[in-house]
Amino acid sequence: MYRHGIRFSRPFKPSDELHGFSVDVVDMHDIAGPHHRHPHGEIDLIMPLDDGATFDHHGAGWLVCPPGTAHRPTVRNGRALVLYLLPDGAIEFSG
């Protein structure tokens, strides 16, 4: 699905084979996504497609958000793919 600079999908729902994780893939280009909370945490793999692109001020690599954290995921300075691993697929979007 594509919305205003964001394309996203959940190719894998939580399963025993994935140790309870879901897998989301988001393609973002100079945009802030919807605010949400991570009840059980979140593990992100940041893959910049443009030189200098960052996700929440982080460049290429892994980012771990502890349980209970919240943010408005933001890509700046270009385009990046972000692969999200969510325990139990848990995510809570704000209003």
mmCIF file of the C-alpha atoms, coordinates in Angstrom:
data_MODEL
# 
_entry.id   MODEL 
# 
loop_
_atom_site.group_PDB 
_atom_site.id 
_atom_site.type_symbol 
_atom_site.label_atom_id 
_atom_site.label_alt_id 
_atom_site.label_comp_id 
_atom_site.label_asym_id 
_atom_site.label_entity_id 
_atom_site.label_seq_id 
_atom_site.pdbx_PDB_ins_code 
_atom_site.Cartn_x 
_atom_site.Cartn_y 
_atom_site.Cartn_z 
_atom_site.occupancy 
_atom_site.B_iso_or_equiv 
_atom_site.pdbx_formal_charge 
_atom_site.auth_seq_id 
_atom_site.auth_comp_id 
_atom_site.auth_asym_id 
_atom_site.auth_atom_id 
_atom_site.pdbx_PDB_model_num 
ATOM 1  C CA . MET A 1 1  ? 0.000  0.000   0.000  1.00 0.00 ? 1  MET A CA 1 
ATOM 2  C CA . TYR A 1 2  ? 1.291  3.523   -0.763 1.00 0.00 ? 2  TYR A CA 1 
ATOM 3  C CA . ARG A 1 3  ? 0.276  6.678   1.092  1.00 0.00 ? 3  ARG A CA 1 
ATOM 4  C CA . HIS A 1 4  ? 1.911  10.089  0.762  1.00 0.00 ? 4  HIS A CA 1 
ATOM 5  C CA . GLY A 1 5  ? 5.564  8.997   0.575  1.00 0.00 ? 5  GLY A CA 1 
ATOM 6  C CA . ILE A 1 6  ? 5.100  5.716   2.463  1.00 0.00 ? 6  ILE A CA 1 
ATOM 7  C CA . ARG A 1 7  ? 4.586  2.195   1.134  1.00 0.00 ? 7  ARG A CA 1 
ATOM 8  C CA . PHE A 1 8  ? 4.135  -0.580  3.635  1.00 0.00 ? 8  PHE A CA 1 
ATOM 9  C CA . SER A 1 9  ? 3.302  -4.243  3.939  1.00 0.00 ? 9  SER A CA 1 
ATOM 10 C CA . ARG A 1 10 ? 3.315  -7.062  6.448  1.00 0.00 ? 10 ARG A CA 1 
ATOM 11 C CA . PRO A 1 11 ? 4.610  -10.045 4.471  1.00 0.00 ? 11 PRO A CA 1 
ATOM 12 C CA . PHE A 1 12 ? 4.755  -12.261 7.577  1.00 0.00 ? 12 PHE A CA 1 
ATOM 13 C CA . LYS A 1 13 ? 2.322  -12.358 10.474 1.00 0.00 ? 13 LYS A CA 1 
ATOM 14 C CA . PRO A 1 14 ? 3.565  -13.521 13.884 1.00 0.00 ? 14 PRO A CA 1 
ATOM 15 C CA . SER A 1 15 ? 4.144  -17.257 13.926 1.00 0.00 ? 15 SER A CA 1 
ATOM 16 C CA . ASP A 1 16 ? 5.943  -19.990 15.826 1.00 0.00 ? 16 ASP A CA 1 
ATOM 17 C CA . GLU A 1 17 ? 8.310  -20.377 12.852 1.00 0.00 ? 17 GLU A CA 1 
ATOM 18 C CA . LEU A 1 18 ? 9.321  -16.714 13.327 1.00 0.00 ? 18 LEU A CA 1 
ATOM 19 C CA . HIS A 1 19 ? 9.573  -17.061 17.122 1.00 0.00 ? 19 HIS A CA 1 
ATOM 20 C CA . GLY A 1 20 ? 6.434  -14.936 17.539 1.00 0.00 ? 20 GLY A CA 1 
ATOM 21 C CA . PHE A 1 21 ? 7.641  -12.006 15.439 1.00 0.00 ? 21 PHE A CA 1 
ATOM 22 C CA . SER A 1 22 ? 5.811  -10.309 12.588 1.00 0.00 ? 22 SER A CA 1 
ATOM 23 C CA . VAL A 1 23 ? 7.784  -8.772  9.725  1.00 0.00 ? 23 VAL A CA 1 
ATOM 24 C CA . ASP A 1 24 ? 6.811  -5.396  8.247  1.00 0.00 ? 24 ASP A CA 1 
ATOM 25 C CA . VAL A 1 25 ? 8.590  -3.631  5.398  1.00 0.00 ? 25 VAL A CA 1 
ATOM 26 C CA . VAL A 1 26 ? 8.212  0.125   4.934  1.00 0.00 ? 26 VAL A CA 1 
ATOM 27 C CA . ASP A 1 27 ? 9.512  2.269   2.066  1.00 0.00 ? 27 ASP A CA 1 
ATOM 28 C CA . MET A 1 28 ? 9.729  5.910   3.208  1.00 0.00 ? 28 MET A CA 1 
ATOM 29 C CA . HIS A 1 29 ? 10.850 9.060   1.418  1.00 0.00 ? 29 HIS A CA 1 
ATOM 30 C CA . ASP A 1 30 ? 11.342 12.303  3.391  1.00 0.00 ? 30 ASP A CA 1 
ATOM 31 C CA . ILE A 1 31 ? 8.306  11.786  5.599  1.00 0.00 ? 31 ILE A CA 1 
ATOM 32 C CA . ALA A 1 32 ? 7.140  11.183  9.143  1.00 0.00 ? 32 ALA A CA 1 
ATOM 33 C CA . GLY A 1 33 ? 4.857  8.211   9.567  1.00 0.00 ? 33 GLY A CA 1 
ATOM 34 C CA . PRO A 1 34 ? 2.006  7.753   12.020 1.00 0.00 ? 34 PRO A CA 1 
ATOM 35 C CA . HIS A 1 35 ? 2.785  7.965   15.741 1.00 0.00 ? 35 HIS A CA 1 
ATOM 36 C CA . HIS A 1 36 ? 2.738  4.577   17.443 1.00 0.00 ? 36 HIS A CA 1 
ATOM 37 C CA . ARG A 1 37 ? 3.818  2.710   20.559 1.00 0.00 ? 37 ARG A CA 1 
ATOM 38 C CA . HIS A 1 38 ? 5.743  -0.571  20.855 1.00 0.00 ? 38 HIS A CA 1 
ATOM 39 C CA . PRO A 1 39 ? 4.094  -2.558  23.680 1.00 0.00 ? 39 PRO A CA 1 
ATOM 40 C CA . HIS A 1 40 ? 6.700  -5.355  23.398 1.00 0.00 ? 40 HIS A CA 1 
ATOM 41 C CA . GLY A 1 41 ? 9.474  -3.429  21.639 1.00 0.00 ? 41 GLY A CA 1 
ATOM 42 C CA . GLU A 1 42 ? 10.586 -3.278  18.021 1.00 0.00 ? 42 GLU A CA 1 
ATOM 43 C CA . ILE A 1 43 ? 13.708 -4.284  16.096 1.00 0.00 ? 43 ILE A CA 1 
ATOM 44 C CA . ASP A 1 44 ? 14.447 -2.298  12.932 1.00 0.00 ? 44 ASP A CA 1 
ATOM 45 C CA . LEU A 1 45 ? 16.849 -2.853  10.062 1.00 0.00 ? 45 LEU A CA 1 
ATOM 46 C CA . ILE A 1 46 ? 17.488 0.498   8.362  1.00 0.00 ? 46 ILE A CA 1 
ATOM 47 C CA . MET A 1 47 ? 18.482 0.353   4.691  1.00 0.00 ? 47 MET A CA 1 
ATOM 48 C CA . PRO A 1 48 ? 19.059 3.819   3.178  1.00 0.00 ? 48 PRO A CA 1 
ATOM 49 C CA . LEU A 1 49 ? 18.475 3.934   -0.575 1.00 0.00 ? 49 LEU A CA 1 
ATOM 50 C CA . ASP A 1 50 ? 19.851 7.479   -0.904 1.00 0.00 ? 50 ASP A CA 1 
ATOM 51 C CA . ASP A 1 51 ? 23.193 8.660   0.459  1.00 0.00 ? 51 ASP A CA 1 
ATOM 52 C CA . GLY A 1 52 ? 22.594 10.449  3.753  1.00 0.00 ? 52 GLY A CA 1 
ATOM 53 C CA . ALA A 1 53 ? 19.057 9.137   4.297  1.00 0.00 ? 53 ALA A CA 1 
ATOM 54 C CA . THR A 1 54 ? 18.320 8.487   7.974  1.00 0.00 ? 54 THR A CA 1 
ATOM 55 C CA . PHE A 1 55 ? 15.552 6.830   9.960  1.00 0.00 ? 55 PHE A CA 1 
ATOM 56 C CA . ASP A 1 56 ? 14.897 8.546   13.290 1.00 0.00 ? 56 ASP A CA 1 
ATOM 57 C CA . HIS A 1 57 ? 18.378 10.107  13.009 1.00 0.00 ? 57 HIS A CA 1 
ATOM 58 C CA . HIS A 1 58 ? 20.044 6.696   12.475 1.00 0.00 ? 58 HIS A CA 1 
ATOM 59 C CA . GLY A 1 59 ? 21.878 5.564   9.360  1.00 0.00 ? 59 GLY A CA 1 
ATOM 60 C CA . ALA A 1 60 ? 22.197 2.057   7.968  1.00 0.00 ? 60 ALA A CA 1 
ATOM 61 C CA . GLY A 1 61 ? 22.057 -0.792  10.460 1.00 0.00 ? 61 GLY A CA 1 
ATOM 62 C CA . TRP A 1 62 ? 20.030 -2.094  13.360 1.00 0.00 ? 62 TRP A CA 1 
ATOM 63 C CA . LEU A 1 63 ? 17.943 -0.098  15.835 1.00 0.00 ? 63 LEU A CA 1 
ATOM 64 C CA . VAL A 1 64 ? 16.263 -1.651  18.877 1.00 0.00 ? 64 VAL A CA 1 
ATOM 65 C CA . CYS A 1 65 ? 13.326 0.120   20.546 1.00 0.00 ? 65 CYS A CA 1 
ATOM 66 C CA . PRO A 1 66 ? 12.604 -1.231  24.049 1.00 0.00 ? 66 PRO A CA 1 
ATOM 67 C CA . PRO A 1 67 ? 9.102  -2.220  25.200 1.00 0.00 ? 67 PRO A CA 1 
ATOM 68 C CA . GLY A 1 68 ? 6.832  0.742   25.893 1.00 0.00 ? 68 GLY A CA 1 
ATOM 69 C CA . THR A 1 69 ? 8.672  3.188   23.640 1.00 0.00 ? 69 THR A CA 1 
ATOM 70 C CA . ALA A 1 70 ? 6.800  5.341   21.137 1.00 0.00 ? 70 ALA A CA 1 
ATOM 71 C CA . HIS A 1 71 ? 7.726  7.483   18.161 1.00 0.00 ? 71 HIS A CA 1 
ATOM 72 C CA . ARG A 1 72 ? 6.669  9.020   14.890 1.00 0.00 ? 72 ARG A CA 1 
ATOM 73 C CA . PRO A 1 73 ? 8.983  7.132   12.491 1.00 0.00 ? 73 PRO A CA 1 
ATOM 74 C CA . THR A 1 74 ? 10.749 9.662   10.300 1.00 0.00 ? 74 THR A CA 1 
ATOM 75 C CA . VAL A 1 75 ? 12.970 9.367   7.246  1.00 0.00 ? 75 VAL A CA 1 
ATOM 76 C CA . ARG A 1 76 ? 14.966 12.450  6.294  1.00 0.00 ? 76 ARG A CA 1 
ATOM 77 C CA . ASN A 1 77 ? 17.404 13.306  3.510  1.00 0.00 ? 77 ASN A CA 1 
ATOM 78 C CA . GLY A 1 78 ? 16.035 10.864  0.966  1.00 0.00 ? 78 GLY A CA 1 
ATOM 79 C CA . ARG A 1 79 ? 14.575 7.403   0.798  1.00 0.00 ? 79 ARG A CA 1 
ATOM 80 C CA . ALA A 1 80 ? 15.049 4.360   3.027  1.00 0.00 ? 80 ALA A CA 1 
ATOM 81 C CA . LEU A 1 81 ? 13.596 0.912   3.482  1.00 0.00 ? 81 LEU A CA 1 
ATOM 82 C CA . VAL A 1 82 ? 12.955 -0.186  7.048  1.00 0.00 ? 82 VAL A CA 1 
ATOM 83 C CA . LEU A 1 83 ? 12.314 -3.793  8.027  1.00 0.00 ? 83 LEU A CA 1 
ATOM 84 C CA . TYR A 1 84 ? 10.439 -4.009  11.335 1.00 0.00 ? 84 TYR A CA 1 
ATOM 85 C CA . LEU A 1 85 ? 10.372 -7.078  13.570 1.00 0.00 ? 85 LEU A CA 1 
ATOM 86 C CA . LEU A 1 86 ? 7.534  -6.816  16.108 1.00 0.00 ? 86 LEU A CA 1 
ATOM 87 C CA . PRO A 1 87 ? 7.122  -9.310  18.958 1.00 0.00 ? 87 PRO A CA 1 
ATOM 88 C CA . ASP A 1 88 ? 3.600  -10.754 18.676 1.00 0.00 ? 88 ASP A CA 1 
ATOM 89 C CA . GLY A 1 89 ? 3.017  -8.237  15.862 1.00 0.00 ? 89 GLY A CA 1 
ATOM 90 C CA . ALA A 1 90 ? 2.104  -5.752  18.594 1.00 0.00 ? 90 ALA A CA 1 
ATOM 91 C CA . ILE A 1 91 ? 1.859  -2.097  17.633 1.00 0.00 ? 91 ILE A CA 1 
ATOM 92 C CA . GLU A 1 92 ? -0.502 0.569   18.956 1.00 0.00 ? 92 GLU A CA 1 
ATOM 93 C CA . PHE A 1 93 ? -1.229 3.542   16.691 1.00 0.00 ? 93 PHE A CA 1 
ATOM 94 C CA . SER A 1 94 ? -2.125 6.836   18.349 1.00 0.00 ? 94 SER A CA 1 
ATOM 95 C CA . GLY A 1 95 ? -5.422 8.630   17.597 1.00 0.00 ? 95 GLY A CA 1 
# 
